[in-house]
Amino acid sequence: MLSKSNFLLSLFSLLFSAQVLAEKPMFELKEKDDVIIDRYLKIHSAFFKESCRPGSEEKFWKLFYDFRGAGYFIPQLTDNKLDRATVNRFIPELINKKRWINSQVEIVQKLKDFNEHLELIDNLRPMLDQLLKLREQIDDSRVSEEEMLKLKNRYKYLYITFKSNLKTFFNKSSFLLSYRFPVDHFELRENYDKSKNGDTVQLNQRMNEIYFYRKIVQDGAQNSNHTGSDSFLRAAIDTISLRLEKVDDFLSEELRFDIQWALNGVEKHFRTGKSKIVERLTEWSVRTDETIDFYESLRNNKVKIKDHFETGEQLIEEQSKAKFALQQYSWTKASETYAFWRKRADLMQSLFSLETILFNEVGTVDGEAGLERRDVVQVVLNRYASTFYSTITKGDNLFPYVADEKQKEVVDTNRWLNILFKEGEFSFTYYFIHGNVRIFCPDMTRVGRHLRKNNLKIALELLRNPKPEFKAVRYFSRASMLGRIDMSTIWSDYIELGERPGVPIAKDKKLFEALAKSNYVYHYSFLDQSGQRFKVLEIDDDVVVFSPRQRKFFTHRSPHFFRYYEPIPSA
């Protein structure tokens, strides 16, 4: 495994080697794209027939759900024994959680309706719009210092009132909050990551405690058929509430985005009606009661499984076997995939890695323009220049499956495949992620085939004409994280790249009409890397970008879904 010093050296050299590689095409391609794509798809079809034989995907899902079991976390010690201390510690917390849920049921049952809550939302939205209008005036104005001070004071006091009213609204909607509100999801994730690889008994138990607590508080109500969990909404409100406590002069774009999303979410719940919310809370209470029964049985070392009883150690053994079976199947299928494609030309390896990454990491979220997919391809091209990203090392679980007799420490051949399977980089390569199955059983539906062709065209475009000015090697999606937390803040060796507008909008007549009449909602402004200012506006529910200097409209690339990071050069 690379040492930290070697890793930092790799990042430092990446800034230079990536520049050299990216200034010229990755391959000398004389054939047209369609010819290359046709050849690739024929190979891909043969791969699918070999890798996804009948029963392959079904076996994955059986092993996957065997591993997931009933969803209960069974804490274990380093000697594979049950961590009884952690179980004992959190049973009272679960009992308290059930009491809290039942108290929320009582609160809802006493309400006549949700008209008061809906009225509060109706009052909050115009205040938010007014805050954004004032912020636009502050951002745009070239007035005297005295006038600017007046604007900022108006904003300040309106913002204080808005935050106070929003807190009041949350407090009146406690039945849509997390148990132990407000939960700091960032702190829980950070502390868990610090302890999960610990090799001492103390760190192991600490990891168990944090994860058990996360399972308790990162939860929510569901429909009676166990669909439609609202845990993501509750977690987002946690983070919003914690941010509201911070002293800040202006409402950040992150907070605005989350607040508007949360208000829309809770309004939908209110409009389902009182009986529906009671039904969902009741389901949560029953599910929590079942959880309490399970852990009390586990504490007593006598858990009923179907028609027989098992001890905690027996459950751990079965869980370990299920985990091992899923891991082995996932890694075996990954190695078979690796073995198939390593026999193909470098270009075919690159296309397989790139289109697989695009399919699973981006999908169709960036629309026909494919701007995020293009950037993700360039990220992969930049990683090709890095020893860290383009090798499989002895510390990676896949190493023994793909290393030959000569490769004792590092697999440094087949770099395109190494980038795809590098452990810890792409979440869908983990055995416990749903998307893992799409590596060896790619989507062959009509929609899947159409997306694959588009992704191949994008990949070839960048392979022919790389973008050396775009030096990112990482990206992050805050919107996909529970609690909308930003884990990129712990990447001390990377710096975030500036925001950019999307593609120019050709049919902009209605947009200019709305601009002239001020029929829009201002969101925020940003500077691109050249220092040009852009305004982000919402017009008829569409978010667009306007350049005051160019007098042009562009599509909006949401920074909440993709942000890119480049390495910081060593001093």
N, C-alpha and C positions, 0 to 999 in steps of 0.2 A: 504493500500500500504506500502511496506517496506520503512523505512527511509533510508537515505544514510548511517548512521552508521550501521544499521542492514544489509544493502547490503554489506558493506565492511567486516562486521563480517562473513557474509555468504561466501564471497570469501576466507577469511582467513581459515575458517573451511573446505572449499572445498578442500584445498590442502592436508588436513589430511584425511578427510572422503573419498574422492575419491580414495586415495591411498589404504585405507583399503578395500573399496568395489571392486576396480579394481584388487586386488591381487587374488581374487577367482572368479569363474564363477558366473554370475548374476542369473543363474538358474541351478538346478541339472537336467540335461537333459540326460535321459537314452535311449530315442528313437533316431533312426537315423534321419538325417536331412530330408530325403525324406518323412518320415512318418509325421513329424511335418509340413513340407511345404504343404503336401496334405491336412492335417487337416485345416491348415490356409486358404488355397485357397478355400476350401468349405465354410468356414465362410465368407471369402471375397466375394465370389460369391453371398451369401445371402445378404450381406451388399450392394453390387452393385444394386441388384434387388430392395431393399427397399429404398435406398438413391437416386438412379439415375433412377427414374421412367421416362417413356416417357414424354418429355416436360420439365424435370428438367434443363437440360443443356441449352435448348433453352430459358427458362425463365431467366436464369442467363445472357446470352448474350444480351437479350433484355433490361434487367435492366442496364447492364453494359454500353451499348451504349446510352441508355437514359441518364444515368449519365454523360457520356463523352460529349454528345451533339455535337455541331459543333467544340468543342475544345477551345472555347474562355474562358478566365479567367474573371470572373465577381467579382471584389473585393467588399467585403461587410464589414460593420462595426459590432461591437459587438451587436448592436440592430437590426441586419439583414437588415439594410438599405444599399443602394448603396454607396460605397466610391467614391463619385464624384471627390474629390480632386485628388485621384490617377489616375482616368480615364483622367481627364483634364491634369494632369502632363505629361502623357506618350503618348498622341495623337501626339504632336509635334515630339516625339522620333520615333514613327512609320512612320511619314511622312518623316523624315530624313533617316530612314532605307530604305524606298522605293526609295528615290533619290540615295542612295548608291548602291542599287541593280541595278538600271537602269544604273548607271555609269559603273558598272562591265560588263553589257551587251555590252555597247559601247566599252569597252576595248577589249573584246573578238572579237567583230565584226571587229575591226581594225586589228586584227592579221591575218596573212596569214595562219599560221598553228601553231602547238605546238612543232615544231622541236627544237627550242631554249630551251624550257622547258625540253624536253626529253634529250637534250644534257647535261643540268645542272644536271639532275638525274644521267646520265651515268658518270659524273665526280665526283659526290658526293659518289657514292657507292664504287669505288676503294679507295677513301680517308678514308672512314669508315673502309674498310677491312684493310688498312694500319695501322690505329689507333689501331685496335684490335690485329694485329700482333706485334706491338710495345708493347702493354700492356702485351701480353703473354711473350715477352722477359723480360719485367720488373718483371713480376710475377715469372718467372722461373729462372731468372739469379742469379748466385752467383758470381758476378764479383766484382771488386774493387769499392770503392766509386766513384772514378773518372769516371770509365766506366758507372756506374749506373747513375751518374749525366748527362752524355752525352745522354744516352737513354731517360732519363726523359725530357731533354731539347728538343730533337727531337720530342718527343711526345707532349710537351707543345706547340710548335710553329705550329705543324701540326693540333693540336686540335683548336687552335685559328683560323687558316685558314679555317678549316672545319666549325666551327661555323659561321664565317663570310660569307662563301659561302652558307650555309644553310639559313641564314637570307636573303641573296640576292635572293635566289630561292623563298622563301616564299613571299617576296615583289613583285616579278615578277608574282606571281600566286595569286594575291589579290582576284580574282574571286572565289577562293576555300578557302578563309578565312572567319572567322566569322565577322558579323557586330559588330563593336566596338573591333576588334582584337587589342591586344590579351586579351581575356576575362579570368578573374581569376575565374574558376569554383569552386575551393575549397573555396575561400573566400565567394562567393555567397551562396554556400550550407551551410557553417558554420554559416554565418549571418542569413540565413533563419531559421536554426534549433534553433538558440538562441531566435528568436522572435516568432516562430510559436505557442508556448504554453503560450504566454504572456496573461495576463488578464486585461491589461490596454488599453485604446483607442490608446495611442501612440504606444505601441508595436504591436497592431493589424494593425494599418496603416503602420507601418514599415514593417511588414510581407507582406502586400499587395504590397507595393512598390518593395520590393526585388523580390517577385514572379512574378510580372508583368514584371519587368526588365529581369528576367531570361527567361520568355516566349519570349521576344523580341530578346535577343542576343543568346539564345541557340536554334538556328533555322538553317535551311539550305535549299538548293534547292532539288527539287524532279523531277521525270519524270512527264510527262503531265497527267498520270493516277494516280498521287499522291502516287506512290511507289518509293522505292529506295532513301530515304532521306540520304543526306550526312552530316547531323548535327553532327554525331558522329566523322567523320573525321575532320571536321572543329574544333570541340571542342578539339580533341587530338592535333591538330597543335597549338591551343592556349596554352595548357599546355607545349608543347615542347618549344615554343618560350619564355615563362616565365622562364623555367628552363635554357635556353641558356644564360639568363642574369645573372645567378648566377656564382660566382667565384668558380670554382672547378678544381682540378688538373687532374681528370680523367673523362672520359665519363662513367656515371653510367649504370648499366645493364638496369634499368628502362628506361632511356633516349634512349639507343641503341634500345631496343625493340620497343619503340614508334616511333622512327625515321624510322626504317626499315618498320614498318607497315604503317606509313603515306606515305613514298615514294612509296610503292607498291600501296597504295590507289589512290594517285594523278596521278600516271602513268596510271592506268586503266581509269581514267576520261579523261586524255589527248588522250588516244587511242580510245575513243568513237567518237572523232572528234569535230570540231568546232560547227557544227549545233546542235549537241546533247547538248552541254554545254549551248548554247544560249537558246535552248528549255527549259532546266531545270531552268535557271536563269529567263526566262520569266514567267514560272509557279510560281516561288517564288515571282516575282513582282506582278503578278495578285493576288496571295493569300494574299500578304501584303496589296494590295489595298482593298481587301474585308474585311480585318481585320480593316483597317482605317474606312471604311464605317460603320462597326458594332459599333465601339467605338464612332464614331461621332453621330450615331443614339442613342446610349446608353446615351451619354452626353445630347442629346436633349430629352431624355426620351420617344423615339418613335422608337422602333425597329421592323422592319417588320419580322414577322414569318409566312412563307407560305402566306396565304391570309388575314392576319390581323396584327395589330400592338399591341405591348405590352410595358409596362413601365419597367424601371430597377427593380423596386420592384417586379413586376410580374415575371420577369425572375428569380430573386433570389428565390422567393417562389417556382417556378417550379423546379429549380435546387436543392433546399433543399429537396423537395418531392422526386425527383429522387435519390438523395444521400441517403435519409432515407430508401427508398424502397430497394435499393441495399444492404445497411448495414443490414437491417432487414432480408433480404433473406439469405445473407451470414452467419450472426450469427445464424440464425435459422437452416440452413443446418449444420453448425459447431456443434451446440448443439445436433442435431439429430445424427450426426456422433459420438459425444462424448457419447450420451445415448446408442447407439448400442454397442459400444466397451467396455464401462464400465461394461457391463453385462458379458463380456468374461473374461477368465483367464488372469492373469497378463502377461503370456508369449505371448498370442495372442495380447494383448494391445501393448506390446513392439514391436512385429513384425509389426503391423500396423503403429505405429508411425515411426519406423525406415525406413521401405520401402517407406513410403510416403515422408519422408524427403529426402531420397536418390534420389528418382525419380524426385523431384522438385528442389532440390538444386544442384545436381551433374549431373543427367542424364547419358549420355554416354561419357562425356568429358574425362574421365580417361581411356577409352579403356577396354580391357578384363582384364587387371591386377587389375583394381579396387582399386588402392592405395588410391585415394582421398576418395572414398566411405568408405573404411576401417577406414580412419582417422576421417571422419565425424561421423561414428558410435561410435568411441571411444569418440568423443566430446560429443555425446548424453549420453553415459554411464557416463562420468565425470559429466555432468549436473544433472544426477539422484541423485548425492550426495549433490546437492546444493538446499537449501530451496528457494533461489531466482528463480532458473530456473525451479524447479519442482512443483511449486504451482501456482494456479490462485488466484489472490488477488482482493480485492474489487475495485481497480483502473483499472482492466482489463475489457474491454467491454463485454467479454464473461461470466464474473462472475455471473450476475443474471440469465443467461441461464443454468448454470451447478451446481450452489450451491444449497444444500438442506436446510431445515429449521434450522438445527443445525449449518450450516457453515455461520456465520455472517460476517466474515472478510476474511477468507482464505479457499480455497479448497486445502487440502493437501493429499487427496486420489487420486487414479488413476494417479500416478505421471508420467507414460509414456505418457499418453494423455495430461497432463498438460505441459510437455516439448514441445510437438508438437504445442499446441495452445497458449503457452505463448506469450503474446502480445509484439511485437517489436523485436522478435528474428528471425523468419523465414518470409521472405518477402511474400512468396506465401500465407500466411494466411491472408493477408490484403484483404479487399473486393474489392479494386480498382486495384488489380494485376490479370493479365490474368490467372495465375496458380491457383488462388483460387478455380476455378471450379473443379480442379483435386483432391481436398480433398474428395468431395462427389460424383463426377463422375470420378473415376479413369480411366486411359487409358486401354481399354480392347482390343486394336488391337493386332495383332500377335507380333509386335515389343514391345508393352507395356507389354504384358504378359511375353515375354522372359526376358525383363529387370527386371520385378518384381521378377521372380524366381531367377535370379542372385543376386538381392539385398537381397532377403531372405536368400540365402546361405551365403552371406557376413555378414549379421546381426547375423545369428546363429554362425558363426565362432567366432565372437567377443564376443557374449554372453557366449560361452563356454570357450573362452580363451582371456580375456581382456588384454590390453597392459598397465600395470600400469605406465610404464616409460613415456608414452605419456599423459601429463597432460593438454592439450589444452581444453579450453571451448568455444573458439570463433575462427572464421575463416573469411577471407575477400578475395574478388576477385577484384583487382584493374582494371583488363582488362574489367570488365563488367560495370564500372562506366563511365558516361559521362565526357569526359575530362581526362580520365585515372587518376582521382584524388585518393589519398590514405587517406580515412577517418579514417583509423585505428590510425592515429597519434593523434587523440583526445582521444584514450583509455588510459588514464593515469594510470589506475589500472592494465594494462596488459603488458606483454612483449612478443615479437615475438620469436617463436621457430626457431631454425636453419634449414637451407635447408638440404634435404637428397636426395641421389640418388634413382632411381627407382629400378626395378628388373634387375638382370644380363641378358645380351644379349648372348644367346647361339651361334647363327650363327654370329660370329664376324670376320671371315677371311677377308672380304672386308674392314671392319673397320680398322683392323690392317694394311692392305695394304695402305689404305689412310693415316693412321697415319705415316707410314714409309716414304711416299712420300710427307708429309706435304700438302696433298690434302684436306684441311679442313679450316673452318673459326673458329677462336677462339672467343668465346663469353665472358666468364668470369670464375673465379674460386671461389669456396666456401669451407668452412670448415664445416664438420658435427659436431655433438655434442661431438664426441670423439676427435676432433681436426684434423681428417684426411682430407687432401686436395683433392679436385676433380676438374677436368677441364670440362667445358661445351663446346662442339665442334659441329659444323654443318658440316655434311658430306652428300653430295648428297641430300641436302634439308631436311635431317633428323637431329634433334638435339639430341645428345647423351651425356652421362656423362662418363668420363674416370678417372680411379684411377691410377695415376702413381705408387703408392706404391703396389697395388695389381695386376697391369697390367691387368685390367678388364674393360669392357664396361658395362654400365648400361643404362636403359631408363632414360629420363629426366622428372622431375616433375616441370613444369613451376611455378615459384613463382609468376607469374603475374596472375595466375588463382586461386591459393589457397595458402594462408599463414595462419598459425595457431598461436594462442596466449594463453598463460596461465596466471593466476592471479599472481600479484606480492604479496608476503607475506607481511603482515603488520609489521611495525617495532616493 
